[in-house]
Every structure is written in structure tokens, then in C-alpha cells.
């Protein structure tokens, strides 16, 4: 048996997590701990956050402040802001990480792959040639070249400037 060591995961595996309530609603309400929650920035109706279970480096999400499970549950203004934030996130990710492409999308419902099905969020996933290699397809293991803390350190300054102008 081959062993793949990932000691940085120990902190995640042993962390105490609340059993009840919506993780995205907790983060929306907890404006005091943005860095600990990997919140890149907040706009009027949404916030941007790094995914704790990324498909690739710099995988982030636009999350509505409203607890809704699908697009029909959001006000039109929140939907518009979501798309504008996604457009700006695309620009920033291309600038900072230079990916070959990006996947952008919603997983609506558990059967569609939503990890948090009760609270809508838009994924923005940078992609590079060969990033889905044998480790992902055969070993069911993702290999990320940097920690979430480093990704946050690299991206947060860019989003702070973006969100000071909201969705400009």
C-alpha cells in the first residue's frame, strides 16, 4: 500500500464543528472572523469565500447572504450582484493564478453535487492543463500545490480593493 502524507489536513480532521445550522449562514453572520473563515470579501448581498474542500487551488465561491436553496429564492439584486462578483473574481483569478480556464457554476440540490444543498452558492474553479491527473481519477485524491492559508494571503488583497467598490 502506498501512503500519501498530508499533515496539514490534521487540523481540519480534528477541528470541532457545529452540528446544526447552515455553515454559509454562520459565515455570513460572523464578520469578526473573515480570515479564519477564508472570506475574501463582502458585498451588499453576497460574500466571496475560499472553498474548504477545493477541486483545485483558488477554488472560491460567491455565497448569498440569503438562506435559499435555489435561484428562485434570491432577490433579483442578489443574483445580479452574484454575476458581477463572479466576473470580477474571474478577472482576479486570471491575473493572480493564470489558469488555462475556469469552471463557473451552481450545483442546485444534493443530486446535482451540492455539498451544502440548502444554501445556494456559485463555484468558480480555476483549471490548468493536466490538473485532473491519475491521482484524482484513480486514487480519488486531489493534490493542491499550496495551502488555503497561502491562497487566502495571495487573493485577499485583490478582493478587498474590488469590494470597496462593491460590484463596480
C-alpha positions in Angstrom: 0.0 0.0 0.0 1.3 3.5 -0.9 1.0 6.2 1.7 0.3 9.8 0.8 1.2 12.1 3.7 -0.7 15.3 4.1 0.0 16.5 7.7 -1.7 19.9 7.1 -5.1 18.1 7.0 -4.8 17.1 10.7 -6.0 20.4 11.9 -9.1 20.1 9.7 -9.8 16.5 10.6 -9.6 17.2 14.4 -11.5 20.5 14.4 -14.7 20.8 16.3 -17.6 21.7 14.1 -21.2 22.8 15.0 -23.6 20.0 14.1 -26.6 22.2 13.5 -27.3 25.2 11.3 -26.1 26.3 7.9 -22.4 26.8 7.6 -22.9 29.6 5.0 -25.4 31.4 7.3 -22.9 31.2 10.2 -20.1 32.7 8.0 -22.5 35.4 6.7 -23.2 36.5 10.3 -19.6 36.1 11.6 -18.0 39.2 10.2 -15.4 39.2 13.0 -13.5 36.1 11.7 -13.3 36.6 8.0 -9.7 35.5 7.8 -10.3 32.3 9.8 -13.3 31.5 7.6 -11.3 32.4 4.4 -13.8 35.1 3.5 -12.1 37.1 0.7 -14.6 40.0 0.9 -18.2 41.0 1.4 -20.5 43.0 -0.9 -24.1 44.1 -0.1 -25.9 40.8 -0.7 -23.1 38.2 -1.1 -19.7 37.3 0.1 -16.7 35.6 -1.6 -15.1 32.7 0.3 -12.5 30.1 -0.5 -13.8 26.5 -0.7 -12.5 24.4 2.2 -12.8 21.4 0.0 -11.3 22.8 -3.2 -11.3 21.0 -6.5 -8.2 23.0 -7.4 -6.1 25.8 -6.0 -8.0 29.1 -5.6 -11.4 27.4 -5.8 -13.8 30.1 -4.5 -17.5 30.6 -4.1 -19.9 33.6 -4.3 -22.4 32.9 -1.5 -25.6 34.8 -1.0 -26.4 36.3 2.4 -29.9 35.0 2.0 -30.6 31.4 3.0 -32.2 30.0 -0.2 -31.7 26.6 -1.9 -32.2 27.7 -5.5 -32.2 30.7 -7.8 -35.9 31.4 -7.4 -35.3 32.1 -3.7 -33.0 35.0 -4.3 -33.9 38.6 -4.9 -33.0 39.9 -8.4 -30.5 42.3 -6.9 -28.6 39.4 -5.2 -28.5 37.5 -8.5 -27.2 40.5 -10.4 -24.5 41.1 -7.7 -23.5 37.4 -7.8 -22.8 37.6 -11.6 -20.9 40.8 -11.3 -18.8 39.4 -8.4 -18.1 36.3 -10.5 -17.0 38.4 -13.4 -14.6 40.3 -11.2 -13.4 37.1 -9.5 -12.6 35.6 -12.9 -10.5 38.6 -13.7 -8.6 38.4 -10.4 -8.0 34.7 -10.7 -6.7 35.1 -14.2 -4.4 37.9 -13.0 -3.1 36.1 -9.9 -3.1 32.4 -10.9 -3.1 32.5 -14.7 -5.3 29.4 -15.1 -5.9 27.8 -18.5 -9.6 28.1 -17.9 -12.3 28.3 -15.3 -15.4 26.3 -14.3 -18.2 28.5 -13.1 -21.5 27.1 -11.9 -24.2 26.3 -9.4 -24.9 22.8 -8.1 -28.6 23.0 -7.2 -29.6 20.1 -5.0 -27.7 17.2 -3.5 -28.2 15.0 -6.6 -26.6 17.7 -8.6 -23.5 17.6 -6.4 -24.2 20.4 -3.9 -22.2 19.8 -0.7 -24.4 22.4 1.0 -27.7 21.9 -0.8 -29.8 24.1 1.4 -27.8 27.4 0.7 -27.2 28.4 -2.9 -23.6 29.3 -3.8 -21.7 29.8 -7.1 -18.4 27.9 -7.6 -15.5 29.5 -9.5 -12.8 26.9 -10.1 -9.6 27.7 -11.8 -8.3 24.9 -14.1 -5.0 24.1 -15.7 -3.9 21.5 -18.3 -3.4 18.2 -16.6 -4.9 19.2 -13.2 -7.2 16.2 -13.3 -4.5 13.6 -13.4 -4.3 10.0 -12.2 -4.3 11.0 -8.5 -7.8 12.4 -8.9 -9.2 9.8 -11.3 -7.7 6.6 -10.0 -6.5 7.5 -6.5 -9.6 9.6 -5.6 -7.1 12.1 -4.1 -6.5 15.8 -5.0 -3.1 17.3 -4.9 -3.0 21.0 -4.3 0.3 22.9 -4.6 -0.5 25.4 -1.8 -2.4 25.7 1.4 -5.7 27.5 1.9 -3.8 30.0 4.1 -1.4 30.8 1.3 -4.2 31.1 -1.3 -6.0 33.4 1.0 -2.9 35.5 1.6 -2.4 35.9 -2.2 -6.0 36.7 -3.1 -7.5 38.7 -0.2 -5.8 42.0 -1.1 -7.2 41.9 -4.6 -10.8 41.2 -3.4 -10.6 43.9 -0.7 -10.0 46.5 -3.4 -12.7 45.0 -5.5 -15.4 45.0 -2.8 -14.6 48.5 -1.6 -16.3 49.5 -4.9 -19.0 46.7 -4.3 -19.7 45.4 -7.8 -18.0 48.1 -9.9 
